[in-house]
Amino acid sequence: MANTNLTDQRQVFVEEYVRSGDHLEAAKKAGYKDTHTLRNQACKLRRECADQITDELHRNFAEIAPRALNILSDLAENAESESVRLGATRDLLDRAGFRPVDRHLINETEGCLQRLTEIKYFLLTIFNFTTILFVLSKSAVMKLFA
């Protein structure tokens, strides 16, 4: 799908760059002259067309995604290797949003909750509730003791 903001030559550059990943080759195929400045010109084109390149990549990925999903599904169901079936199943679940919870995050959260509880009880042993209300704002206390 052509981007109307680009010249025809730049559109060819974008399409060729997305296809090959080689900015020099894309510039040549788009018709830019193969001179000693081509490398600089190709780098400049890549920078100036970055948004269009990203859009073209997204379009390409959107086109191949259904086929990739079919391949992953087929591998998950029919692969001879158990490890391949497991890997394909994990990939499908990850992409569907069913990624397992990171144990490191659980441990950090539990540690923070434990420290907050310790602080709460420490404050209660040192100060009475009225003093705590005086020192801290009511909303802070409510958050602390919630």
C-alpha positions in Angstrom: 0.0 0.0 0.0 1.6 3.2 -1.2 2.0 6.2 1.1 0.8 9.4 -0.6 3.2 11.6 1.4 6.2 10.1 -0.4 7.6 10.5 -3.9 7.4 7.4 -6.0 11.2 7.0 -5.7 11.0 7.2 -1.9 8.1 4.8 -1.8 10.2 2.3 -3.8 13.0 2.8 -1.3 10.7 2.1 1.7 9.3 -1.0 0.1 12.7 -2.4 -0.9 14.2 -1.5 2.5 11.4 -3.4 4.3 11.8 -6.3 1.9 15.6 -6.6 2.1 16.7 -4.7 5.2 19.6 -3.3 3.2 19.4 0.5 2.9 22.1 0.7 0.2 20.4 -1.9 -2.0 17.1 -0.3 -1.5 18.4 3.1 -2.6 19.9 1.5 -5.7 16.7 -0.3 -6.6 14.8 3.0 -6.0 16.9 4.6 -8.7 19.4 6.7 -6.6 22.7 7.0 -8.4 25.5 4.7 -7.2 28.1 7.3 -6.4 30.5 7.8 -3.5 27.7 9.6 -1.6 25.1 6.8 -1.9 25.8 5.5 1.6 25.2 8.9 3.2 22.1 9.4 1.0 20.7 5.9 1.9 21.3 6.6 5.6 19.5 9.9 5.3 16.6 8.3 3.5 16.3 5.7 6.2 16.1 8.4 8.8 13.7 10.6 6.9 11.4 7.7 6.0 11.5 6.1 9.4 7.8 6.5 10.1 6.8 5.2 6.6 9.2 2.2 7.1 7.5 1.4 10.4 4.1 1.7 8.8 5.1 -0.6 6.0 6.6 -3.1 8.5 3.3 -3.1 10.4 1.3 -3.7 7.2 3.6 -6.6 6.3 3.4 -8.2 9.7 -0.4 -7.8 9.7 -0.5 -9.6 6.3 1.6 -12.6 7.5 0.2 -12.9 11.0 -2.7 -15.2 10.1 -0.4 -17.6 8.3 2.1 -17.5 11.2 -0.8 -18.3 13.6 -1.8 -21.3 11.5 1.8 -22.6 11.5 2.1 -22.2 15.3 -1.2 -23.9 15.8 -0.2 -26.7 13.5 3.1 -27.2 15.3 1.3 -27.1 18.7 -1.0 -29.9 17.6 1.0 -32.0 15.2 4.7 -31.7 15.8 6.5 -35.0 16.4 8.8 -33.4 19.0 7.3 -32.8 22.4 9.6 -29.8 23.0 8.4 -28.2 19.7 4.7 -28.7 20.7 5.4 -27.2 24.1 7.3 -24.2 22.6 4.6 -23.6 20.1 1.9 -23.8 22.7 3.8 -21.4 25.0 4.2 -18.9 22.1 0.5 -19.1 21.3 -0.5 -18.5 24.9 2.0 -15.6 25.3 0.6 -13.9 22.2 -2.9 -14.4 23.5 -2.0 -12.6 26.7 -1.7 -15.6 29.0 1.9 -15.0 30.0 2.9 -16.5 33.3 3.5 -14.1 36.2 7.1 -13.4 36.9 8.1 -14.9 40.2 10.6 -12.1 40.8 7.7 -9.5 40.7 5.7 -11.6 43.2 8.6 -11.7 45.6 9.2 -8.0 45.3 5.5 -7.2 46.0 5.3 -9.5 48.9 8.5 -7.9 50.3 7.0 -4.4 50.0 3.8 -5.4 51.7 5.7 -7.0 54.5 7.8 -3.8 55.0 4.6 -1.7 55.0 3.0 -3.9 57.6 6.2 -3.7 59.8 6.1 0.1 59.5 2.4 0.2 60.4 3.0 -1.8 63.6 6.2 0.2 64.4 4.3 3.4 64.2 1.4 2.0 66.4 3.9 0.9 69.1 5.7 4.3 69.2 2.7 6.7 68.8 -0.9 6.5 69.6 -3.4 6.8 66.8 -4.2 10.5 67.5 -0.5 11.4 67.2 -0.2 9.6 63.9 -3.3 11.4 62.6 -1.7 14.7 63.7 1.7 14.0 62.0 0.4 12.5 58.8 -2.5 13.6 56.7 -5.7 11.7 56.9 -5.3 10.3 53.4 -1.8 9.1 54.1 -3.0 7.3 57.2 -5.9 5.7 55.3 -3.5 4.4 52.7 -1.0 3.2 55.3 -3.7 1.3 57.3 -5.8 0.1 54.4 
